[in-house]
């Protein structure tokens, strides 16, 4: 759904095409967010375009963004479509303008929780299913008549089970984080402590 925005001709805070050279602060933030987004597996331009929109006092058109970031029209269009699909950029209507304008999601937790819900949680659920299938397969080999096969199967069963437990713990932590915006690290600490090898130091 499009949202109405103020006319771009308003005297205060007006951002015109000529103003689309980035300030040093905008360039620095867009570069940092772009690199962070890339580290998380997204395209760098997604972070750069979102940052420029986030820091803009007014909605911007695709042409504004193209000029500001020296990107091709195709790259801007494709990136805006991806950002819209993730729900972190929305199309807005600007009075007196025929072309489309865009604004960023400014509620940061809403944006992060949406990405966590749609991507990270999905990946963890996929991992849990894969670990469970692997566990079922290796369980068959624990009954092998060959001692080496049994020993190898026992080792793998134990370690895959640990991976499965960790994935389930991660799923629970993400669900709690999404529901409450808080995270309780105690279950993770307990899990990590269980992984510590028991050692007894000699008496002095």
N, C-alpha and C positions, 0 to 999 in steps of 0.2 A: 504494500500500500504506500502511495506517495504521500508526503507530508508537505503542507504549505510552508513557504519560507518568506521572509520579508523581501521586498523589492531590492534589487541590487543597486538601485539608485539612491538608497537611503544615505544621507550625508555622513552619518557616523558609522565607522567600521566598514565602509564600502571597500570591496576588493574587486578591482577591475582587472582586465587582461594585462594592462601595463604593470600591475603590481605583482605579477606572478613570478618575479625573480625571488628565489628563496632567501630569507634572512639567514645569517650564519647559524642562528639557533635552530631554525627549521632544518637546515641541511645537516647539522650535527645529529639531531634527534632522528631524522629519517634514515640516516646512515646506520646509526646504532640499532634502531628497531629492525631495519632491514636485515642486518647481520644476525640479530637474535632470532628473528623469524626463520631465516635460512638454517640456523643451527637446529631448530625444532622440526625441520623437514618441509617447511613451506618455501615458496619462492620469495626471493629478496624484495622484488618489486611490490609484493603484497604489503610488506611492512613499510616500505617507503611511501606508497600511496596512502595507506591508512594514516600514517604519521602526519602527512601534509594536510589531510582532511581534518584530523583530530586537532591540529594546531590552528586551523583556519577559523576566523570569526564568522565567515559566511560559507554557504555551500559552494562547491566548485564544479565546473563542467569538466568533461573529459579533455577539452582543449586546454583549459587552465592547467590541468595536471600534466598534460603532454609538454607544455611549455616549461612548467616549473621543474620537471625532472628530466627533460631532454629525452623523452621516450617516444617511440613510434605510436601512431594512433592505434594500431592493432594491439600493441602490448598494453596500452592503457585500457582499451575496451575489454580485453581478455581478463586482465587483472581485476577490473571493477566487477565483472561477472562472477569471478571466483570469490571476491570479498563479499558480494551480495549473497552468494550461496551460503557462505558461512555466517551471514547475519551480522557482520561487523561494519558494513557500509550499507546505507539505505539511499534510495532514490528520492529526491524531494522536488517539489514543484516551486518554481520561483515566478512570482507574479510579473507578467510582462515579458517573459522569456519563453521561447519555443523549444529550445534544446533542454536536455536532461541535466540536472545538477545532482550532486551527491554530498552526503554528510556522513561523518563517522559515528559509530557507536561510542559514546563517551562514558558510559557506565562500564568501567574496566572489569569489575567482577562478573557482570553479566556476560561480557564478551569471552572472558577466560573460561567461565563455567560452561558456556555453549561449546567451545572447542574441546574441553575435557570430556564433555558428555558425548559428543559425536565422534571424536577420534580416539583419545587415550583409552576411554572405557571400552570402546569397540575392540581396540587392539588387545587389551587385557583379556576380554572375554574370548577372543580368538585364541590367545595363548593358552588359556585354561583348557579349552576344548582340545587343543593339540597335545598338551601335557597329559590329559586324561587318556587320549587315544594311545600315546606312547607308553603310558603306564600299563594299559591293558595288554599291549603287545608284548612288553618285556615280562609281564607276569606269567605268560605262557612258558617262557624259557626258564623260569625258576624251578620248574618240575623236570628239567632235562636230566637224562641219565649221565651226561658228561659233566664231571665236577668243574671243569674250567668254565663251561657254559653257564652252569648254575652260579658260580662265584661272580662271573661278569654280570649276569642278570640281577643278582642280589645288589651289587654295587650300583648298577644303573637304576634299579627300582628305588633304592634309598635316595639317590640324588635327584631323580626326576620328581619324586614325591616332595622333596624340599623345594624344587622350583614351582611345583603346583601350589604348595602351601603359600609360598611368597606371592604368587600371582593372585591367589584368592584374597590374601591380605591386602594387596594393592588395590584390588577391586573394591574391597570394603572401605578402604581409606578414601578412595575417590568418591564413592557414593556418599560417604559421610561429609566430605568436603563440599560436594555439590549441594547437599541438603541443608547444611548448616553454616557453610563458609568457615568452618573450623576443622581442625584436624587433631586427632589424639594420637600421639606418637607412641604411646605405651605398648600397643600390640606389636608394633614394628620392633621396638626395643627388646621385647620378650622373645620375639622370633630370632633376632640377631644373637641374643645371649645364648639361645639354644644351640646355635651353630658353633660356639666357641669350644675348641677341644678341651676336655678336662685335663688338668695338669696338677700334679702334686709336687710342691717344692720340698726338697729334703730338709729335715729338721736341723736347726742350727745348734 
